[in-house]
Amino acid sequence: MDLVFSTENLPPSDRYRAWRDAICNVYVNVDVKAADPERYRGFIREAKFGEVVLTDILLSEQRIQRNNRHIARLDKDCYYLQLLLKGRISVLQRGETHNSNTARGAIFSATEQYVLYGHGEVRSFYLEIPRDDFAQRFPRERIPVSAVLNTTQGLGRIATEFCATLATEGSRLDADVRAGLGNQLMDMLAFTMLTSEGDMPAAEGSVKKARLRSIQHWIENHVDDPDLSLEKVAAANGISLRYLHVLFEGCEMSASEWIWNRRLQLAYDCLARGDRRSITSVAFDHGFSSSAHFSTMFRRKYGASPRDVGRRS
């Protein structure tokens, strides 16, 4: 994904002002009020899939408001869909409040007034979905304005995991393929909203699978770090090492095995696409500190050496 803006390299005293100037007045049209401006941090990464825009966002605790003054400056009519990986957000629109967390996504209109309350630091996928295209996928009487969807089971879970895959793999695809995937994602989301999913869980802490997805996504973004450890994964995601192991109990692999397996998968994809770099470079770029160790693990998993796979491609 392309980096739009980040406060990471700015002095703490400048971060909140820079965020408002670069994001709130340029990238989107909203007013914000941070709970703790002196400790503000955030980033936005973006990828486009045809008319659908997928962003990966980190926000400090804040209040976000869009009113008629902002709406008059918008140049497109769309929905926002938020799929949270961390934290909670309340969406107030048309007198209704929808609470979203790692178990519940929320969709709302970008071109009607709204207020968002972020509770604590929030990490989220945001989808910008063209309103007319999305509305055509619904019967006239069921076109949504704002709604919530279950992201822990059924179609809602599939859609959330699809977004996570697009975020990590989409940059490798050409524009036509990305546009097709954007249309498929809209189909999936519309079908999800038209299908009854039963009662939605309200308790964020009880949804282990949603938390696991969030951590796996974080690992995907740091898998090239040769010093990546379980302790670092746990600390970065605000959980204990013991709870990290508990989350991975539902997988066929331990947390450590999952990391090494994902590194091998990404390296295999790289070689299979005909990457012309040396085997050592491919190994180091995927978190291996030794090409010999990489080759041994690669052969054990795929029954062929990295060089053989590269030659075949």
Backbone hydrogen bonds in HBPLUS format (Angstrom, degrees):
<---DONOR---> <-ACCEPTOR-->    atom                        ^
c    i                          cat <-CA-CA->   ^        H-A-AA   ^      H-
h    n   atom  resd res      DA  || num        DHA   H-A  angle D-A-AA Bond
n    s   type  num  typ     dist DA aas  dist angle  dist       angle   num
A0002-ASP N   A0046-GLU O   2.85 MM  44  5.16 152.1  1.93 157.4 148.7     1
A0046-GLU N   A0002-ASP O   2.72 MM  44  5.16 157.6  1.77 145.8 152.5     2
A0004-VAL N   A0044-ILE O   2.79 MM  40  5.43 162.9  1.82 152.3 156.9     3
A0005-PHE N   A0044-ILE O   3.40 MM  39  5.49 156.2  2.46 139.3 143.3     4
A0044-ILE N   A0005-PHE O   2.88 MM  39  5.49 148.4  1.98 159.4 162.0     5
A0007-THR N   A0042-GLY O   3.04 MM  35  5.79 153.4  2.11 171.3 174.4     6
A0010-LEU N   A0007-THR O   3.06 MM   3  5.38 167.7  2.08 120.4 123.3     7
A0014-ASP N   A0011-PRO O   2.84 MM   3  5.46 153.0  1.91 123.2 131.4     8
A0015-ARG N   A0012-PRO O   3.40 MM   3  5.37 153.2  2.48 100.5 107.8     9
A0018-ALA N   A0014-ASP O   2.98 MM   4  6.03 162.8  2.01 154.5 160.1    10
A0019-TRP N   A0015-ARG O   2.86 MM   4  6.01 154.8  1.92 149.9 157.3    11
A0020-ARG N   A0016-TYR O   3.02 MM   4  6.28 165.8  2.04 152.5 155.2    12
A0021-ASP N   A0017-ARG O   2.96 MM   4  6.18 163.3  1.99 152.1 157.0    13
A0022-ALA N   A0018-ALA O   2.88 MM   4  5.91 166.3  1.90 152.1 155.9    14
A0023-ILE N   A0019-TRP O   2.84 MM   4  5.54 159.3  1.89 147.7 154.3    15
A0025-ASN N   A0020-ARG O   3.18 MM   5  6.46 134.3  2.40 160.6 172.6    16
A0028-VAL N   A0023-ILE O   2.80 MM   5  5.94 168.7  1.81 169.6 166.3    17
A0030-VAL N   A0024-CYS O   3.35 MM   6  5.36 156.4  2.41 136.7 142.3    18
A0031-ASP N   A0065-GLN O   2.87 MM  34  5.20 162.9  1.90 152.8 158.4    19
A0065-GLN N   A0031-ASP O   2.86 MM  34  5.20 160.1  1.90 153.2 158.2    20
A0033-LYS N   A0063-ARG O   2.90 MM  30  5.16 139.5  2.07 144.2 153.7    21
A0063-ARG N   A0033-LYS O   2.94 MM  30  5.16 150.8  2.03 131.0 139.9    22
A0035-ALA N   A0061-GLU O   2.96 MM  26  5.62 172.8  1.96 137.6 138.2    23
A0039-ARG N   A0036-ASP O   3.06 MM   3  5.72 154.4  2.13 120.3 127.3    24
A0040-TYR N   A0037-PRO O   3.39 MM   3  5.08 158.4  2.44 108.6 105.2    25
A0043-PHE N   A0058-LEU O   3.18 MM  15  5.20 145.0  2.31 124.4 131.4    26
A0058-LEU N   A0043-PHE O   3.02 MM  15  5.20 161.4  2.05 145.6 148.0    27
A0045-ARG N   A0056-ASP O   2.92 MM  11  5.07 154.1  1.99 143.0 151.4    28
A0056-ASP N   A0045-ARG O   2.84 MM  11  5.07 152.2  1.92 136.4 145.3    29
A0047-ALA N   A0054-LEU O   2.82 MM   7  5.28 146.0  1.93 154.4 164.8    30
A0054-LEU N   A0047-ALA O   2.81 MM   7  5.28 170.1  1.82 174.4 172.9    31
A0049-PHE N   A0052-VAL O   2.71 MM   3  5.08 176.1  1.72 170.9 170.3    32
A0052-VAL N   A0049-PHE O   3.17 MM   3  5.08 158.3  2.22 122.0 119.3    33
A0053-VAL N   A0128-GLU O   3.09 MM  75  4.96 160.9  2.13 137.3 143.0    34
A0128-GLU N   A0053-VAL O   2.79 MM  75  4.96 158.5  1.84 147.9 154.7    35
A0055-THR N   A0126-TYR O   2.81 MM  71  5.08 163.9  1.84 153.5 158.4    36
A0126-TYR N   A0055-THR O   2.83 MM  71  5.08 159.6  1.87 143.4 149.2    37
A0057-ILE N   A0124-SER O   2.85 MM  67  5.34 174.0  1.86 164.8 166.9    38
A0124-SER N   A0057-ILE O   2.91 MM  67  5.34 159.4  1.96 152.4 158.8    39
A0059-LEU N   A0122-VAL O   2.80 MM  63  5.14 161.6  1.84 155.5 160.9    40
A0122-VAL N   A0059-LEU O   2.83 MM  63  5.14 166.7  1.84 156.7 161.1    41
A0118-GLY N   A0062-GLN O   2.88 MM  56  5.32 170.9  1.89 176.4 173.9    42
A0064-ILE N   A0116-LEU O   2.84 MM  52  4.97 165.3  1.87 147.0 151.9    43
A0116-LEU N   A0064-ILE O   2.71 MM  52  4.97 165.4  1.73 153.2 158.3    44
A0066-ARG N   A0114-TYR O   3.01 MM  48  5.49 167.3  2.03 155.2 157.9    45
A0114-TYR N   A0066-ARG O   3.18 MM  48  5.49 152.0  2.26 141.0 149.0    46
A0070-HIS N   A0067-ASN O   3.05 MM   3  5.49 123.1  2.38 108.2 121.1    47
A0071-ILE N   A0067-ASN O   3.02 MM   4  6.31 161.6  2.05 153.2 159.2    48
A0072-ALA N   A0068-ASN O   3.02 MM   4  6.12 151.3  2.10 146.7 151.9    49
A0073-ARG N   A0070-HIS O   2.97 MM   3  5.42 149.0  2.07 110.0 119.5    50
A0074-LEU N   A0071-ILE O   3.10 MM   3  5.28 160.6  2.14 108.1 114.2    51
A0131-ARG N   A0077-ASP O   3.09 MM  54  5.75 171.8  2.09 129.1 130.7    52
A0110-ALA N   A0078-CYS O   2.91 MM  32  5.62 163.6  1.93 149.5 152.3    53
A0079-TYR N   A0129-ILE O   2.75 MM  50  5.05 159.1  1.79 150.3 156.1    54
A0129-ILE N   A0079-TYR O   2.95 MM  50  5.05 162.4  1.98 140.0 145.8    55
A0080-TYR N   A0108-PHE O   2.82 MM  28  5.48 164.0  1.84 166.2 171.7    56
A0108-PHE N   A0080-TYR O   2.90 MM  28  5.48 154.5  1.97 153.1 161.6    57
A0081-LEU N   A0127-LEU O   2.94 MM  46  4.97 150.0  2.03 138.8 146.6    58
A0127-LEU N   A0081-LEU O   2.81 MM  46  4.97 154.9  1.88 143.2 151.6    59
A0082-GLN N   A0106-ALA O   2.89 MM  24  5.50 164.8  1.91 160.5 162.2    60
A0106-ALA N   A0082-GLN O   3.21 MM  24  5.50 153.5  2.29 144.2 151.9    61
A0083-LEU N   A0125-PHE O   2.86 MM  42  5.10 165.4  1.88 154.0 158.1    62
A0125-PHE N   A0083-LEU O   2.92 MM  42  5.10 173.2  1.93 145.3 145.3    63
A0085-LEU N   A0123-ARG O   2.76 MM  38  5.36 166.5  1.78 145.0 148.6    64
A0086-LYS N   A0123-ARG O   3.09 MM  37  4.91 139.5  2.26 147.9 140.3    65
A0123-ARG N   A0086-LYS O   3.06 MM  37  4.91 158.0  2.11 124.5 129.6    66
A0119-HIS N   A0088-ARG O   2.81 MM  31  5.21 174.2  1.81 153.0 154.9    67
A0089-ILE N   A0100-SER O   3.01 MM  11  5.34 162.9  2.04 148.2 152.6    68
A0100-SER N   A0089-ILE O   2.81 MM  11  5.34 173.0  1.82 166.3 168.6    69
A0090-SER N   A0117-TYR O   2.94 MM  27  5.09 155.3  2.00 137.5 144.7    70
A0117-TYR N   A0090-SER O   2.93 MM  27  5.09 153.8  1.99 142.7 150.9    71
A0091-VAL N   A0098-HIS O   2.80 MM   7  5.07 165.6  1.82 145.6 150.6    72
A0098-HIS N   A0091-VAL O   2.79 MM   7  5.07 158.3  1.84 145.7 152.2    73
A0092-LEU N   A0115-VAL O   2.86 MM  23  5.15 166.3  1.88 159.9 163.6    74
A0115-VAL N   A0092-LEU O   3.03 MM  23  5.15 149.1  2.13 141.5 150.2    75
A0093-GLN N   A0096-GLU O   2.93 MM   3  5.46 158.0  1.98 157.5 161.5    76
A0096-GLU N   A0093-GLN O   3.01 MM   3  5.46 166.4  2.03 118.6 122.1    77
A0101-ASN N   A0104-ARG O   3.03 MM   3  5.18 138.1  2.21 126.7 139.1    78
A0104-ARG N   A0101-ASN O   3.22 MM   3  5.18 145.2  2.35 100.3 109.9    79
A0151-THR N   A0103-ALA O   3.07 MM  48  5.28 174.7  2.07 130.6 131.9    80
A0105-GLY N   A0149-LEU O   2.83 MM  44  5.17 165.4  1.85 160.5 160.2    81
A0149-LEU N   A0105-GLY O   2.97 MM  44  5.17 151.1  2.05 130.8 135.3    82
A0107-ILE N   A0147-ALA O   2.81 MM  40  5.33 167.1  1.82 155.7 159.3    83
A0147-ALA N   A0107-ILE O   2.86 MM  40  5.33 149.5  1.95 146.1 152.2    84
A0134-PHE N   A0130-PRO O   3.03 MM   4  6.16 159.1  2.07 152.2 158.7    85
A0135-ALA N   A0131-ARG O   2.80 MM   4  5.91 160.6  1.84 153.9 159.8    86
A0136-GLN N   A0132-ASP O   3.13 MM   4  6.30 145.0  2.26 147.1 154.4    87
A0137-ARG N   A0134-PHE O   3.06 MM   3  5.57 159.8  2.11 114.1 120.5    88
A0138-PHE N   A0135-ALA O   3.06 MM   3  5.56 162.2  2.10 121.8 122.6    89
A0142-ARG N   A0139-PRO O   2.88 MM   3  5.40 161.6  1.91 120.9 127.2    90
A0157-ARG N   A0153-GLN O   3.26 MM   4  4.79 156.7  2.32 111.9 114.4    91
A0158-ILE N   A0154-GLY O   3.18 MM   4  6.50 158.7  2.23 147.6 153.9    92
A0159-ALA N   A0155-LEU O   2.85 MM   4  6.06 161.8  1.88 154.1 158.3    93
A0160-THR N   A0156-GLY O   3.06 MM   4  6.23 155.3  2.12 142.0 148.5    94
A0161-GLU N   A0157-ARG O   2.94 MM   4  6.19 163.6  1.97 153.7 157.7    95
A0162-PHE N   A0158-ILE O   2.85 MM   4  6.00 145.3  1.97 144.5 155.1    96
A0163-CYS N   A0159-ALA O   3.01 MM   4  6.29 152.8  2.09 145.0 151.1    97
A0164-ALA N   A0160-THR O   3.09 MM   4  6.43 155.2  2.15 145.7 152.3    98
A0165-THR N   A0161-GLU O   2.99 MM   4  6.24 152.0  2.07 143.5 150.7    99
A0166-LEU N   A0162-PHE O   2.90 MM   4  6.20 157.6  1.95 150.7 157.1   100
A0167-ALA N   A0163-CYS O   2.92 MM   4  6.15 152.8  2.00 149.0 156.3   101
A0168-THR N   A0164-ALA O   3.25 MM   4  6.50 147.0  2.36 141.0 148.2   102
A0169-GLU N   A0165-THR O   2.82 MM   4  5.82 156.3  1.88 156.4 163.3   103
A0170-GLY N   A0166-LEU O   2.81 MM   4  4.67 145.8  1.92 127.1 133.5   104
A0172-ARG N   A0169-GLU O   3.09 MM   3  5.85 160.0  2.13 122.8 128.7   105
A0173-LEU N   A0170-GLY O   3.06 MM   3  5.50 168.3  2.07 118.8 122.4   106
A0178-ARG N   A0174-ASP O   3.05 MM   4  6.33 162.6  2.08 155.9 161.4   107
A0179-ALA N   A0175-ALA O   2.93 MM   4  6.15 153.9  2.00 148.3 155.3   108
A0180-GLY N   A0176-ASP O   3.07 MM   4  6.34 156.1  2.13 145.2 151.2   109
A0181-LEU N   A0177-VAL O   2.99 MM   4  6.28 154.5  2.05 150.4 157.5   110
A0182-GLY N   A0178-ARG O   2.92 MM   4  6.19 146.2  2.04 144.7 154.2   111
A0183-ASN N   A0179-ALA O   3.17 MM   4  6.52 152.4  2.25 147.2 153.0   112
A0184-GLN N   A0180-GLY O   3.02 MM   4  6.32 156.2  2.08 146.1 153.0   113
A0185-LEU N   A0181-LEU O   2.86 MM   4  6.05 151.8  1.94 146.7 154.3   114
A0186-MET N   A0182-GLY O   3.12 MM   4  6.41 154.4  2.19 143.5 149.5   115
A0187-ASP N   A0183-ASN O   3.02 MM   4  6.32 157.5  2.07 148.7 154.8   116
A0188-MET N   A0184-GLN O   2.94 MM   4  6.19 161.8  1.98 150.0 154.6   117
A0189-LEU N   A0185-LEU O   2.94 MM   4  6.15 161.4  1.97 152.4 157.0   118
A0190-ALA N   A0186-MET O   2.95 MM   4  6.07 162.4  1.98 150.4 155.2   119
A0191-PHE N   A0187-ASP O   2.97 MM   4  6.16 164.7  1.99 152.0 156.4   120
A0192-THR N   A0188-MET O   2.90 MM   4  6.09 148.2  2.00 142.1 151.6   121
A0193-MET N   A0189-LEU O   3.00 MM   4  6.28 156.3  2.06 148.3 153.3   122
A0194-LEU N   A0190-ALA O   2.99 MM   4  6.23 137.8  2.17 144.3 156.3   123
A0195-THR N   A0191-PHE O   3.10 MM   4  6.11 118.8  2.49 137.6 150.8   124
A0195-THR N   A0192-THR O   3.28 MM   3  5.27 149.8  2.38  97.8 106.6   125
A0206-SER N   A0203-ALA O   3.35 MM   3  5.73 152.0  2.43 106.8 114.1   126
A0207-VAL N   A0204-GLU O   3.25 MM   3  5.83 168.9  2.27 121.8 123.7   127
A0211-ARG N   A0207-VAL O   3.29 MM   4  6.58 157.3  2.35 145.4 151.6   128
A0212-LEU N   A0208-LYS O   2.82 MM   4  6.07 154.0  1.89 152.1 160.0   129
A0213-ARG N   A0209-LYS O   3.00 MM   4  6.25 157.3  2.05 148.0 152.9   130
A0214-SER N   A0210-ALA O   3.16 MM   4  6.42 154.3  2.22 142.5 149.0   131
A0215-ILE N   A0211-ARG O   3.05 MM   4  6.38 156.6  2.11 149.7 155.3   132
A0216-GLN N   A0212-LEU O   2.86 MM   4  6.10 162.6  1.89 156.5 161.6   133
A0217-HIS N   A0213-ARG O   2.95 MM   4  6.12 151.5  2.04 145.6 153.1   134
A0218-TRP N   A0214-SER O   3.08 MM   4  6.40 150.6  2.17 141.2 149.1   135
A0219-ILE N   A0215-ILE O   2.91 MM   4  6.22 159.4  1.95 152.9 158.2   136
A0220-GLU N   A0216-GLN O   2.95 MM   4  6.19 155.6  2.01 145.5 151.8   137
A0221-ASN N   A0217-HIS O   3.27 MM   4  6.59 147.1  2.39 143.1 150.3   138
A0221-ASN N   A0218-TRP O   3.10 MM   3  5.27 123.1  2.44  98.4 112.1   139
A0222-HIS N   A0219-ILE O   2.90 MM   3  5.06 150.7  1.98 106.7 116.4   140
A0223-VAL N   A0219-ILE O   2.83 MM   4  5.53 101.1  2.46 155.0 172.6   141
A0225-ASP N   A0222-HIS O   3.08 MM   3  5.68 166.7  2.10 120.8 123.8   142
A0228-LEU N   A0225-ASP O   3.08 MM   3  5.29 160.3  2.12 115.2 116.0   143
A0233-VAL N   A0229-SER O   2.96 MM   4  6.31 157.9  2.01 151.1 157.3   144
A0234-ALA N   A0230-LEU O   2.93 MM   4  6.10 167.7  1.94 152.0 154.8   145
A0235-ALA N   A0231-GLU O   2.97 MM   4  6.12 166.8  1.99 147.8 151.7   146
A0236-ALA N   A0232-LYS O   2.97 MM   4  6.01 164.7  1.99 149.6 153.8   147
A0237-ASN N   A0233-VAL O   3.20 MM   4  6.29 138.5  2.38 141.9 151.9   148
A0237-ASN N   A0234-ALA O   3.25 MM   3  5.32 132.5  2.49  97.1 109.4   149
A0239-ILE N   A0234-ALA O   3.00 MM   5  5.11 173.0  2.01 147.3 147.0   150
A0238-GLY N   A0235-ALA O   3.24 MM   3  5.15 165.4  2.26 102.7 106.4   151
A0244-LEU N   A0240-SER O   3.03 MM   4  6.34 147.3  2.14 145.0 154.3   152
A0245-HIS N   A0241-LEU O   3.18 MM   4  6.55 155.8  2.24 148.9 153.5   153
A0246-VAL N   A0242-ARG O   3.07 MM   4  6.41 148.9  2.17 142.5 151.8   154
A0247-LEU N   A0243-TYR O   2.91 MM   4  6.19 155.4  1.97 151.4 156.3   155
A0248-PHE N   A0244-LEU O   3.27 MM   4  6.57 150.4  2.36 145.3 152.3   156
A0249-GLU N   A0246-VAL O   3.11 MM   3  5.23 157.8  2.17 104.0 110.7   157
A0251-CYS N   A0248-PHE O   3.04 MM   3  5.27 159.4  2.09 108.1 114.7   158
A0258-TRP N   A0254-SER O   2.88 MM   4  6.06 154.3  1.94 151.8 159.1   159
A0259-ILE N   A0255-ALA O   3.13 MM   4  6.41 154.0  2.20 147.6 153.2   160
A0260-TRP N   A0256-SER O   3.15 MM   4  6.48 169.2  2.17 156.7 158.0   161
A0261-ASN N   A0257-GLU O   2.87 MM   4  5.96 156.4  1.93 148.0 155.4   162
A0262-ARG N   A0258-TRP O   2.94 MM   4  6.05 155.7  2.00 144.9 151.1   163
A0263-ARG N   A0259-ILE O   2.99 MM   4  6.25 155.0  2.05 149.1 156.1   164
A0264-LEU N   A0260-TRP O   3.05 MM   4  6.29 158.0  2.10 145.7 151.1   165
A0265-GLN N   A0261-ASN O   2.96 MM   4  6.22 156.4  2.01 148.0 154.6   166
A0266-LEU N   A0262-ARG O   3.01 MM   4  6.20 165.7  2.03 152.8 155.5   167
A0267-ALA N   A0263-ARG O   2.96 MM   4  6.15 156.9  2.02 147.1 154.1   168
A0268-TYR N   A0264-LEU O   2.84 MM   4  6.01 158.8  1.88 150.4 156.2   169
A0269-ASP N   A0265-GLN O   2.97 MM   4  6.24 162.7  2.00 149.7 154.0   170
A0270-CYS N   A0266-LEU O   3.01 MM   4  6.21 153.3  2.08 142.1 149.6   171
A0271-LEU N   A0267-ALA O   2.98 MM   4  6.29 162.7  2.01 154.4 157.7   172
A0272-ALA N   A0268-TYR O   2.78 MM   4  5.93 161.9  1.81 157.3 163.2   173
A0273-ARG N   A0269-ASP O   3.08 MM   4  6.19 131.7  2.32 139.6 149.8   174
A0275-ASP N   A0270-CYS O   3.35 MM   5  5.89 153.8  2.43 149.5 152.0   175
A0274-GLY N   A0271-LEU O   2.96 MM   3  5.31 159.1  2.01 111.3 116.6   176
A0282-VAL N   A0278-SER O   3.07 MM   4  6.42 162.0  2.10 153.4 157.9   177
A0283-ALA N   A0279-ILE O   2.90 MM   4  6.10 159.5  1.94 150.1 156.0   178
A0284-PHE N   A0280-THR O   2.94 MM   4  6.18 168.3  1.95 154.7 156.8   179
A0285-ASP N   A0281-SER O   2.92 MM   4  6.04 155.4  1.98 149.0 156.0   180
A0286-HIS N   A0283-ALA O   3.13 MM   3  5.38 153.7  2.20 105.1 113.3   181
A0288-PHE N   A0283-ALA O   3.01 MM   5  5.19 155.8  2.07 151.0 143.5   182
A0287-GLY N   A0284-PHE O   3.31 MM   3  5.40 153.2  2.39 113.5 109.8   183
A0294-PHE N   A0290-SER O   3.03 MM   4  6.25 159.2  2.08 144.6 150.7   184
A0295-SER N   A0291-SER O   2.89 MM   4  6.06 162.8  1.92 146.0 150.2   185
A0296-THR N   A0292-ALA O   3.00 MM   4  6.19 158.2  2.04 148.5 154.3   186
A0297-MET N   A0293-HIS O   3.02 MM   4  6.23 170.8  2.03 155.2 157.0   187
A0298-PHE N   A0294-PHE O   2.83 MM   4  5.91 156.6  1.89 151.9 159.6   188
A0299-ARG N   A0295-SER O   2.96 MM   4  6.05 165.1  1.98 147.5 150.7   189
A0300-ARG N   A0296-THR O   3.07 MM   4  6.22 156.8  2.12 144.8 151.7   190
A0301-LYS N   A0297-MET O   3.05 MM   4  6.23 148.1  2.15 143.7 151.2   191
A0302-TYR N   A0298-PHE O   2.87 MM   4  5.99 170.1  1.88 158.7 161.6   192
A0303-GLY N   A0299-ARG O   2.75 MM   4  4.74 140.3  1.91 131.8 136.7   193
A0308-ASP N   A0305-SER O   3.08 MM   3  5.18 119.4  2.46  98.5 113.0   194
A0309-VAL N   A0305-SER O   3.19 MM   4  6.57 159.7  2.23 155.5 159.9   195
A0310-GLY N   A0306-PRO O   2.97 MM   4  6.22 159.4  2.01 149.5 155.6   196
A0311-ARG N   A0307-ARG O   2.89 MM   4  6.13 153.5  1.96 148.1 155.0   197
A0312-ARG N   A0308-ASP O   2.99 MM   4  6.24 161.1  2.03 151.2 155.8   198
A0313-SER N   A0309-VAL O   3.16 MM   4  6.40 147.2  2.27 144.9 152.9   199
